[in-house]
């Protein structure tokens, strides 16, 4: 893995891929052509979201971490919705991927749990952020009027 992760672009691409996968599930595609690709995409999304989640872990060394956690949360929600569709409704791939249904159910449980962990991290970060300092009217006058000397 490279030293610099481009979270913004990564999450954009993953969200786009998940949306395309959802569209595929809503179409009457021929499973013999697309089932392996759908399965590979689900495996890829699972692994990639897990890696990105770990890289945004609690160490706090990522600049803009709160923004990226929010993007991860949105992307995870999309993936959870996709997995719910895969496991809960009939679609063109239900029969072709029936052998994977229990695995998809496990992934669904895992990523639902990830949603709560990510949301908890976001909530914790909000609580840790210091309140913005306000500047009094007198301080503004000192800052903006060069004729006024500093008040000691």
Wavefront OBJ file of the C-alpha trace (Angstrom):
o trace
v 0.000 0.000 0.000
v 1.310 3.441 -0.839
v 2.313 5.877 1.868
v -0.395 8.361 0.901
v -4.005 7.254 0.679
v -6.280 9.337 -1.531
v -9.377 8.824 0.573
v -11.620 11.253 -1.268
v -11.094 9.614 -4.662
v -11.118 6.128 -3.160
v -14.520 6.637 -1.531
v -15.916 8.263 -4.665
v -14.848 5.272 -6.760
v -16.165 2.733 -4.252
v -19.522 4.514 -3.985
v -19.769 4.562 -7.773
v -18.935 0.864 -7.943
v -21.565 0.027 -5.313
v -24.193 2.044 -7.183
v -23.316 0.203 -10.407
v -23.612 -3.094 -8.546
v -27.045 -2.071 -7.248
v -28.108 -1.202 -10.791
v -26.884 -4.608 -11.953
v -29.029 -6.247 -9.284
v -32.091 -4.387 -10.508
v -31.585 -5.463 -14.137
v -32.390 -8.796 -15.705
v -28.777 -9.579 -16.577
v -27.734 -13.032 -17.659
v -26.088 -14.624 -14.619
v -23.831 -16.857 -16.690
v -22.076 -13.723 -17.965
v -22.137 -11.522 -14.885
v -22.438 -13.628 -11.704
v -18.671 -14.066 -11.293
v -18.130 -10.324 -11.783
v -20.819 -9.430 -9.230
v -19.276 -11.839 -6.725
v -15.760 -10.494 -7.369
v -17.012 -6.929 -6.868
v -18.589 -7.827 -3.527
v -15.378 -9.482 -2.336
v -13.325 -6.502 -3.556
v -15.633 -4.005 -1.832
v -15.525 -5.942 1.433
v -11.734 -6.112 1.500
v -11.206 -2.531 0.387
v -13.688 -0.995 2.826
v -12.132 -3.029 5.625
v -8.612 -1.843 4.721
v -9.703 1.781 4.446
v -11.513 1.530 7.776
v -8.386 0.164 9.432
v -6.212 2.887 7.909
v -8.556 5.493 9.379
v -8.381 3.731 12.753
v -8.258 5.449 16.091
v -4.665 6.629 15.811
v -5.793 10.091 14.670
v -2.748 10.699 12.475
v -4.820 11.314 9.334
v -5.392 14.965 8.493
v -9.103 15.455 7.788
v -9.978 12.188 9.525
v -13.509 13.281 10.495
v -14.360 14.096 6.866
v -13.001 10.757 5.702
v -14.846 8.859 8.432
v -18.069 10.463 7.245
v -17.276 9.402 3.660
v -16.507 5.887 4.899
v -19.822 5.828 6.757
v -21.752 6.857 3.622
v -19.930 4.266 1.535
v -20.468 1.525 4.124
v -24.199 2.365 4.185
v -24.354 1.933 0.417
v -22.579 -1.400 0.707
v -24.880 -2.584 3.501
v -27.891 -1.689 1.337
v -26.367 -3.621 -1.560
v -25.699 -6.671 0.616
v -29.247 -6.466 1.964
v -30.538 -6.590 -1.594
v -28.269 -9.551 -2.375
v -29.412 -11.528 0.650
v -32.998 -10.425 1.061
v -34.653 -10.248 -2.319
v -34.902 -12.183 -5.523
v -32.714 -10.830 -8.290
v -31.085 -12.109 -11.436
v -28.199 -13.535 -9.401
v -30.157 -15.235 -6.596
v -29.875 -18.690 -8.116
v -26.387 -18.312 -9.601
v -24.931 -17.024 -6.319
v -27.082 -19.098 -3.939
v -23.976 -20.865 -2.649
v -22.622 -17.481 -1.487
v -25.759 -16.328 0.334
v -24.501 -17.317 3.800
v -21.182 -15.554 3.133
v -23.042 -12.423 2.026
v -25.138 -12.608 5.195
v -21.951 -12.727 7.279
v -20.572 -9.748 5.371
v -23.835 -7.903 5.976
v -23.557 -8.511 9.728
v -19.902 -7.447 9.740
v -20.518 -4.239 7.807
v -23.584 -3.337 9.889
v -21.317 -3.594 12.916
v -18.745 -1.430 11.110
v -21.422 1.228 10.685
v -21.888 1.442 14.452
v -18.136 1.539 15.086
v -17.624 4.312 12.529
v -20.578 6.306 13.883
v -19.186 5.951 17.422
v -15.793 7.221 16.225
v -17.459 10.208 14.577
v -19.452 10.956 17.724
v -16.305 10.690 19.879
v -14.422 13.073 17.602
v -17.245 15.610 17.779
v -17.128 15.482 21.585
v -13.347 15.917 21.597
v -13.347 18.997 19.379
v -12.879 22.154 21.429
v -15.540 24.779 21.248
v -14.682 27.699 19.022
v -13.252 30.618 20.882
v -15.187 33.831 20.575
v -13.577 37.211 20.366
v -15.091 39.984 22.454
v -15.986 43.379 21.058
v -13.087 44.970 22.947
v -10.649 42.484 21.434
v -11.986 43.253 17.959
v -11.391 46.965 18.543
v -7.809 46.282 19.614
v -7.215 44.075 16.607
v -8.812 46.372 14.048
v -7.905 49.807 15.309
v -4.137 50.428 15.136
v -4.440 53.521 17.362
v -5.523 51.528 20.404
v -2.624 50.055 22.348
v -2.746 46.610 23.830
v -4.683 46.248 27.042
v -2.658 44.662 29.811
l 1 2 3 4 5 6 7 8 9 10 11 12 13 14 15 16 17 18 19 20 21 22 23 24 25 26 27 28 29 30 31 32 33 34 35 36 37 38 39 40 41 42 43 44 45 46 47 48 49 50 51 52 53 54 55 56 57 58 59 60 61 62 63 64 65 66 67 68 69 70 71 72 73 74 75 76 77 78 79 80 81 82 83 84 85 86 87 88 89 90 91 92 93 94 95 96 97 98 99 100 101 102 103 104 105 106 107 108 109 110 111 112 113 114 115 116 117 118 119 120 121 122 123 124 125 126 127 128 129 130 131 132 133 134 135 136 137 138 139 140 141 142 143 144 145 146 147 148 149 150 151 152
